[in-house]
Amino acid sequence: MSGEQRIRAVLFYLGVFIFFTGLPFILSSSLGYKFDRKSLKFTKTGLIVLKTQPQGANIYLDNTLLKEKTPATINELLPGRYNIRLELEDHYSYSSDAQVRGGNVTRLEKIILFPSRPDIKKLNKDTISSFFMDEPRGAIYYAREDETSIYKSDLDGGRFEKIASYLPISPPAKKWKLSPDRLKFFYFNAHQIGVVSLEQEKAPPGIKCFACVIDHPLSAIHDVFWHSDSFHIIIVTATKIEIQEAENSATPVTLVALNKKNGSTFYDSRTDTLYFLDSQKAEDGILYDNVYKLELATKLYPFQELIKLAPSFEKPESKQNAGAKTEK
């Protein structure tokens, strides 16, 4: 055999050796496997899908900068935990750990990169103490406690103007709520409820007080809700649930006497339904908490008649209480 033939034979057998040695790696890669140097085994790989808003962020995988930018898919990752860091100029960086499992896709597709210099604009043109949104009408209301004034603007701060004055309460109101007809606010603390009309000069129909305060000295107010008629308010105190017209000379009606103080409440203004937490003593003598549903739709509760017939809600054992214990 000549020298040239020997060289060809060596190259042939070397090529065969390289082919059969590399064949498992080629086949495993095409099938989604990768050789794990730690376990010395071929292991099924996974991948990470990245999407950001805005796009074009640099991707760091375990502190190694990749060539791809978001959106991107990182393939052939051995199972395990990886640190993902995303960086985009003039935006806050994002960092999170991602768990990769063999044969699975780990998706990080709802990443928002927030600007490091946010666009902040001052809306009010005067000193204010608090504000309230009215998105359906595209308005913002502002209250100023030092001069008891209410201002209004659009959602961009335009057309800023004073629209009403209200009466102060002490301590200051802990919550303000806009009426469903968008014509009034009430505000309240533990023992007072203020009501103010936002169209004081136009004198909306059905409004008896354009700015008044309803005192509630006997029981601390837990929460207050507008009825959908924008004319009545539901008052939840530590001991009872009441309803009355939103003006200071109205007579309240006690609908429920409560066993549990300051329980959770939720008012569904779409159906005029009050959900509340109260306690009931069981046969074992222990008080158990229950959730109750009180329907206050006007077809069920003609409120004017309720006010006239308030004594009919008296408890049999006490003529001084105008309420009725919840049937539990």
Salt bridges, closest charged atoms under 4 A:
GLU4 OE2 - ARG8 NH2 2.81
GLU87 OE2 - ARG85 NE 3.01
ASP90 OD1 - ARG117 NH1 2.87
GLU109 OE2 - ARG107 NH1 3.06
ASP126 OD1 - ARG144 NH1 2.82
ASP134 OD1 - ARG182 NE 2.92
ASP146 OD1 - ARG144 NE 2.63
GLU147 OE1 - ARG144 NH1 3.56
ASP154 OD2 - ARG159 NH1 3.80
ASP181 OD2 - LYS184 NZ 3.14
ASP223 OD1 - LYS175 NZ 3.68
ASP223 OD1 - LYS177 NZ 3.22
ASP229 OD1 - HIS227 ND1 3.23
ASP229 OD2 - HIS232 ND1 2.74
GLU242 OE1 - HIS216 NE2 2.81
GLU242 OE2 - LYS240 NZ 3.18
GLU245 OE1 - LYS208 NZ 3.29
ASP268 OD1 - ARG270 NE 3.07
ASP272 OD2 - HIS227 NE2 3.29
ASP278 OD2 - LYS328 NZ 2.25
ASP289 OD2 - LYS260 NZ 3.40
GLU295 OE2 - LYS293 NZ 3.55
GLU305 OE2 - LYS308 NZ 3.86
GLU314 OE1 - LYS319 NZ 3.81
GLU317 OE2 - LYS315 NZ 3.39
